[in-house]
Amino acid sequence: STFLRNNPYQESLLEKDIYIDLKKEKLKILKEAKIVRETIINTSQNIREWKDRSNKAKAAGANLLAEKASYQIKLLMINGRKSWDELERLGIKFKKLEFEIKKLSEHNAQATSDFEETLIQLEIEKELDYLRSKKQGREK
């Protein structure tokens, strides 16, 4: 906006706020991903346990019990796939945030570089003015 272009300090503050918000969102995603990974691990352990039960039931000739165990395994597999899908979604979101953070960091670095370049140019001009005024003082 015009206001931000006319007030670079305010723009800098806004960008810092955005940067902080992006970092907070990144941490939130990391925490969510950790929970989902733990859910996947627990689900896989439950699947193993139910497979053992199913195999024991089959070996004992308890077909009805084996069918119930197989049904439980299918439910766990569905939940596991949902968890993997959620983890993938979080991964995509995480990568987008990383890109936004990198882009914002590069923009800030460029802005800082432009600012430093302007300062250096002003210092050079000031030094040249000083030298010119000193030279003119000797020529008189």
C-alpha positions as a Markdown table, in Angstrom:
| # | Residue | x | y | z |
|---|---|---|---|---|
| 1 | Ser | 0.0 | 0.0 | 0.0 |
| 2 | Thr | 1.0 | 3.6 | -0.4 |
| 3 | Phe | 1.2 | 4.1 | 3.4 |
| 4 | Leu | 3.7 | 1.3 | 3.7 |
| 5 | Arg | 5.8 | 2.5 | 0.8 |
| 6 | Asn | 5.9 | 6.0 | 2.4 |
| 7 | Asn | 6.7 | 4.5 | 5.8 |
| 8 | Pro | 9.4 | 1.8 | 5.3 |
| 9 | Tyr | 9.8 | 1.4 | 9.0 |
| 10 | Gln | 6.1 | 0.4 | 9.4 |
| 11 | Glu | 6.6 | -2.0 | 6.4 |
| 12 | Ser | 9.6 | -3.5 | 8.2 |
| 13 | Leu | 7.5 | -4.0 | 11.4 |
| 14 | Leu | 4.7 | -5.6 | 9.5 |
| 15 | Glu | 7.1 | -8.0 | 7.8 |
| 16 | Lys | 8.6 | -8.9 | 11.1 |
| 17 | Asp | 5.1 | -9.6 | 12.5 |
| 18 | Ile | 4.4 | -11.8 | 9.5 |
| 19 | Tyr | 7.7 | -13.6 | 9.9 |
| 20 | Ile | 7.0 | -14.3 | 13.5 |
| 21 | Asp | 3.5 | -15.6 | 12.7 |
| 22 | Leu | 5.0 | -17.8 | 10.0 |
| 23 | Lys | 7.5 | -19.2 | 12.5 |
| 24 | Lys | 4.8 | -19.9 | 15.0 |
| 25 | Glu | 2.7 | -21.6 | 12.4 |
| 26 | Lys | 5.7 | -23.7 | 11.5 |
| 27 | Leu | 6.2 | -24.8 | 15.1 |
| 28 | Lys | 2.5 | -25.6 | 15.3 |
| 29 | Ile | 2.7 | -27.9 | 12.2 |
| 30 | Leu | 5.8 | -29.6 | 13.7 |
| 31 | Lys | 3.9 | -30.4 | 16.9 |
| 32 | Glu | 0.9 | -31.6 | 14.9 |
| 33 | Ala | 3.1 | -33.8 | 12.8 |
| 34 | Lys | 4.7 | -35.3 | 15.9 |
| 35 | Ile | 1.3 | -36.2 | 17.2 |
| 36 | Val | 0.3 | -37.7 | 13.9 |
| 37 | Arg | 3.6 | -39.7 | 13.7 |
| 38 | Glu | 2.9 | -41.1 | 17.2 |
| 39 | Thr | -0.6 | -42.0 | 16.1 |
| 40 | Ile | 0.8 | -43.9 | 13.1 |
| 41 | Ile | 3.3 | -45.8 | 15.3 |
| 42 | Asn | 0.5 | -46.7 | 17.8 |
| 43 | Thr | -1.7 | -47.8 | 14.9 |
| 44 | Ser | 1.0 | -50.0 | 13.4 |
| 45 | Gln | 1.5 | -51.6 | 16.8 |
| 46 | Asn | -2.2 | -52.2 | 17.2 |
| 47 | Ile | -2.3 | -53.8 | 13.7 |
| 48 | Arg | 0.5 | -56.2 | 14.7 |
| 49 | Glu | -1.3 | -57.1 | 17.9 |
| 50 | Trp | -4.6 | -57.8 | 16.0 |
| 51 | Lys | -2.8 | -59.8 | 13.4 |
| 52 | Asp | -1.3 | -62.0 | 16.1 |
| 53 | Arg | -4.8 | -62.4 | 17.6 |
| 54 | Ser | -6.2 | -63.2 | 14.2 |
| 55 | Asn | -3.5 | -65.8 | 13.6 |
| 56 | Lys | -4.0 | -67.4 | 17.0 |
| 57 | Ala | -7.7 | -67.5 | 16.4 |
| 58 | Lys | -7.3 | -69.2 | 13.0 |
| 59 | Ala | -4.8 | -71.7 | 14.5 |
| 60 | Ala | -7.4 | -72.5 | 17.2 |
| 61 | Gly | -10.1 | -72.9 | 14.7 |
| 62 | Ala | -12.1 | -69.9 | 16.1 |
| 63 | Asn | -13.1 | -68.6 | 12.7 |
| 64 | Leu | -15.7 | -66.1 | 14.0 |
| 65 | Leu | -13.0 | -64.6 | 16.3 |
| 66 | Ala | -10.5 | -64.5 | 13.4 |
| 67 | Glu | -13.1 | -62.6 | 11.3 |
| 68 | Lys | -13.6 | -60.0 | 14.0 |
| 69 | Ala | -9.9 | -59.6 | 14.3 |
| 70 | Ser | -9.6 | -59.1 | 10.5 |
| 71 | Tyr | -12.4 | -56.5 | 10.6 |
| 72 | Gln | -10.5 | -54.7 | 13.4 |
| 73 | Ile | -7.3 | -54.8 | 11.3 |
| 74 | Lys | -9.2 | -53.3 | 8.3 |
| 75 | Leu | -10.5 | -50.4 | 10.5 |
| 76 | Leu | -7.0 | -49.8 | 11.8 |
| 77 | Met | -5.6 | -49.8 | 8.3 |
| 78 | Ile | -8.2 | -47.2 | 7.2 |
| 79 | Asn | -7.3 | -45.0 | 10.2 |
| 80 | Gly | -3.6 | -45.5 | 9.4 |
| 81 | Arg | -4.1 | -44.3 | 5.8 |
| 82 | Lys | -6.0 | -41.3 | 7.1 |
| 83 | Ser | -3.1 | -40.5 | 9.4 |
| 84 | Trp | -0.6 | -40.9 | 6.6 |
| 85 | Asp | -2.7 | -38.5 | 4.5 |
| 86 | Glu | -2.8 | -36.0 | 7.3 |
| 87 | Leu | 1.0 | -36.3 | 7.7 |
| 88 | Glu | 1.4 | -35.7 | 4.0 |
| 89 | Arg | -0.9 | -32.6 | 4.2 |
| 90 | Leu | 1.1 | -31.2 | 7.1 |
| 91 | Gly | 4.3 | -31.8 | 5.1 |
| 92 | Ile | 3.0 | -29.9 | 2.1 |
| 93 | Lys | 1.9 | -27.1 | 4.4 |
| 94 | Phe | 5.3 | -27.1 | 6.1 |
| 95 | Lys | 7.1 | -26.8 | 2.8 |
| 96 | Lys | 4.9 | -23.9 | 1.8 |
| 97 | Leu | 5.6 | -22.1 | 5.0 |
| 98 | Glu | 9.3 | -22.8 | 4.6 |
| 99 | Phe | 9.1 | -21.2 | 1.1 |
| 100 | Glu | 7.3 | -18.1 | 2.5 |
| 101 | Ile | 9.8 | -17.7 | 5.3 |
| 102 | Lys | 12.7 | -18.0 | 2.9 |
| 103 | Lys | 11.1 | -15.5 | 0.5 |
| 104 | Leu | 10.4 | -13.1 | 3.3 |
| 105 | Ser | 14.0 | -13.5 | 4.6 |
| 106 | Glu | 15.4 | -12.9 | 1.2 |
| 107 | His | 13.2 | -9.8 | 0.8 |
| 108 | Asn | 14.4 | -8.5 | 4.1 |
| 109 | Ala | 18.0 | -9.2 | 3.2 |
| 110 | Gln | 17.6 | -7.3 | -0.1 |
| 111 | Ala | 15.9 | -4.4 | 1.7 |
| 112 | Thr | 18.7 | -4.4 | 4.3 |
| 113 | Ser | 21.3 | -4.5 | 1.5 |
| 114 | Asp | 19.6 | -1.7 | -0.4 |
| 115 | Phe | 19.5 | 0.4 | 2.9 |
| 116 | Glu | 23.2 | -0.3 | 3.6 |
| 117 | Glu | 24.1 | 0.6 | 0.0 |
| 118 | Thr | 22.2 | 3.9 | 0.3 |
| 119 | Leu | 24.1 | 4.6 | 3.6 |
| 120 | Ile | 27.4 | 3.9 | 2.0 |
| 121 | Gln | 26.5 | 6.1 | -0.9 |
| 122 | Leu | 25.5 | 8.9 | 1.4 |
| 123 | Glu | 28.8 | 8.6 | 3.4 |
| 124 | Ile | 30.8 | 8.7 | 0.2 |
| 125 | Glu | 28.9 | 11.8 | -1.0 |
| 126 | Lys | 29.5 | 13.4 | 2.4 |
| 127 | Glu | 33.2 | 12.6 | 2.3 |
| 128 | Leu | 33.4 | 14.0 | -1.2 |
| 129 | Asp | 31.6 | 17.2 | -0.2 |
| 130 | Tyr | 34.0 | 17.6 | 2.7 |
| 131 | Leu | 37.0 | 17.1 | 0.5 |
| 132 | Arg | 35.7 | 19.5 | -2.1 |
| 133 | Ser | 35.1 | 22.2 | 0.6 |
| 134 | Lys | 38.5 | 21.6 | 2.0 |
| 135 | Lys | 40.1 | 21.9 | -1.5 |
| 136 | Gln | 38.1 | 25.1 | -2.2 |
| 137 | Gly | 39.3 | 26.5 | 1.2 |
| 138 | Arg | 43.0 | 26.0 | 0.1 |
| 139 | Glu | 42.4 | 27.5 | -3.4 |
| 140 | Lys | 41.2 | 30.8 | -2.0 |
